[in-house]
Amino acid sequence: MQDIITEINSSRGSSFSVYPNPLKGEVYIDCKTEIPNASCEVFDLKGHLIAGNKSLSIKNTISFTSFPSGMYTIKVCDGNRVVIKKFLKL
């Protein structure tokens, strides 16, 4: 699957940035504005949900320190659009 652009812009003008890739310990999700219905989920390669956050603030961090090395998928949704990004944890 080809990676999808890591920023999305909704009609309300929200914007998300998801970084870094590859990562060693944490992934960061930054929102330009706080969106009450924004959420994120992290999946392993088998599609199992391993972490979720029902609401995102402007600066967000998800720790991958307890996860083994490998590929993961993060899904960020603002109610209008969805970003899906693959990450490599070293």
C-alpha positions in Angstrom: 0.0 0.0 0.0 1.3 3.4 -0.9 1.7 5.9 1.9 -1.0 8.5 2.1 0.0 12.2 2.6 0.6 12.8 6.3 -1.3 16.1 6.5 -5.0 16.5 6.0 -7.1 19.6 5.7 -10.8 19.6 6.4 -13.3 22.2 5.3 -13.0 23.7 8.8 -9.3 24.4 8.1 -7.8 21.8 10.5 -4.5 20.3 9.7 -2.6 17.3 11.2 1.1 16.4 11.0 2.3 12.9 11.9 6.0 12.3 12.3 8.9 11.0 12.5 9.3 8.0 10.3 11.2 5.8 11.1 10.8 6.3 14.8 12.7 5.0 17.8 10.4 5.6 20.7 7.6 8.1 20.1 5.4 9.4 17.3 4.1 12.9 17.3 0.7 14.1 16.1 0.4 17.9 15.8 -2.9 19.7 15.1 -3.0 23.3 14.0 -6.3 23.8 15.9 -8.0 21.7 18.6 -10.8 19.6 17.0 -13.2 18.0 19.5 -13.9 14.9 17.4 -10.3 14.2 16.2 -9.0 10.7 17.1 -6.2 8.3 16.3 -5.6 4.6 16.4 -2.5 2.5 16.0 -2.5 -1.0 14.4 0.1 -3.7 14.1 0.7 -5.4 10.8 -2.0 -8.0 11.5 -4.5 -5.2 11.8 -5.0 -5.5 15.6 -5.7 -2.3 17.4 -2.8 -1.8 19.9 -3.4 1.9 20.9 -6.1 4.4 20.6 -6.9 8.0 21.6 -10.5 9.1 21.4 -9.6 12.8 21.3 -6.5 14.7 20.2 -5.2 18.0 21.5 -2.9 20.3 19.7 0.3 18.4 20.6 0.1 14.6 21.0 2.6 11.9 21.7 2.2 8.2 21.4 4.9 6.1 23.0 6.2 3.1 21.0 8.8 2.1 23.6 6.8 -1.0 24.7 6.2 -2.2 21.2 8.6 -4.4 19.4 10.5 -3.2 16.3 8.5 -3.5 13.1 5.9 -1.9 10.9 2.8 -0.1 12.3 -0.1 1.8 10.9 -1.5 4.9 12.5 -4.9 6.2 11.5 -5.9 9.9 12.3 -9.4 11.0 11.8 -11.1 14.4 12.2 -14.6 13.4 11.4 -14.4 14.5 7.8 -11.2 13.0 6.6 -8.8 10.2 7.5 -5.0 9.9 7.2 -3.4 6.4 7.3 0.4 6.2 7.6 2.8 3.3 7.9 5.6 3.7 10.4 8.8 1.7 11.0 9.8 1.3 14.6 13.5 0.7 14.9 
